[in-house]
Amino acid sequence: MDNPFKHIDQPLKEVPEELKAKVMSDIAMAKLVMELAELFSYNVGDVLETVMRSRKQKK
């Protein structure tokens, strides 16, 4: 089996533009999904903190 760490010092190879475009598109889609998930999900710690704060203010 070839040691992959021996290839670290080698010069970079050119990648086809189609592959670059696909990778960038996949990354953009992953970022969009993560942002949408963050937008529609609850931050449990923040919810608990808000509930505890509102309970203390009512007393």
C-alpha positions as CSV (number, residue, x, y, z in Angstrom):
1,M,0.0,0.0,0.0
2,D,1.3,3.4,-1.0
3,N,1.9,6.0,1.8
4,P,-0.4,9.0,1.0
5,F,1.7,11.3,3.1
6,K,4.6,11.1,0.6
7,H,2.4,12.9,-2.0
8,I,2.0,16.0,0.2
9,D,5.0,17.8,-1.2
10,Q,4.1,17.1,-4.8
11,P,2.9,20.0,-7.0
12,L,-0.9,20.3,-7.3
13,K,-2.6,18.8,-10.3
14,E,-5.1,20.6,-12.5
15,V,-8.8,19.6,-12.1
16,P,-11.4,19.8,-14.8
17,E,-13.6,22.8,-14.6
18,E,-16.7,20.6,-14.6
19,L,-15.5,18.9,-11.4
20,K,-14.7,22.2,-9.8
21,A,-18.2,23.5,-10.6
22,K,-19.8,20.3,-9.2
23,V,-17.9,20.5,-6.0
24,M,-18.7,24.2,-5.5
25,S,-22.3,23.5,-6.2
26,D,-22.4,20.7,-3.7
27,I,-20.8,22.9,-1.1
28,A,-23.3,25.7,-1.8
29,M,-26.2,23.3,-1.4
30,A,-24.8,21.9,1.9
31,K,-24.4,25.4,3.2
32,L,-28.0,26.2,2.2
33,V,-29.3,23.1,3.9
34,M,-27.4,23.9,7.1
35,E,-28.7,27.5,7.1
36,L,-32.3,26.4,6.5
37,A,-32.0,23.8,9.3
38,E,-30.6,26.4,11.7
39,L,-33.5,28.8,10.7
40,F,-36.2,26.2,11.4
41,S,-34.8,24.4,14.4
42,Y,-34.9,25.4,18.0
43,N,-31.8,26.3,20.0
44,V,-32.7,24.2,23.0
45,G,-30.3,26.1,25.3
46,D,-31.7,29.5,24.3
47,V,-35.3,28.2,24.8
48,L,-34.5,26.9,28.3
49,E,-32.8,30.1,29.3
50,T,-35.7,32.2,28.1
51,V,-38.2,30.0,30.0
52,M,-36.2,30.1,33.2
53,R,-35.7,33.9,32.9
54,S,-39.5,34.5,32.3
55,R,-40.3,32.3,35.4
56,K,-38.0,34.2,37.6
57,Q,-39.5,37.5,36.5
58,K,-43.1,36.3,37.3
59,K,-42.2,35.5,40.9
